[in-house]
């Protein structure tokens, strides 16, 4: 599977988990169980989700 397709698949799975398991602790526990003993591969690309979270945090900090 090409790396770009794999990254897109991971993004979709994470979005699904966020929408399905609204409790962040439960979601973290599930991801921990799924990745335990696995190999995490760094692709060297920028994280779209991280960039969006940082942009939201900056926008929210300006509102106070």
Secondary structure, DSSP 4 states (H G I P E B T S, - for coil): --HHHHHHHHHHHHHHHHHH---HHHHHHHHHHHHTTPPP----SPPHHHHHHHHHHHHHHTT-
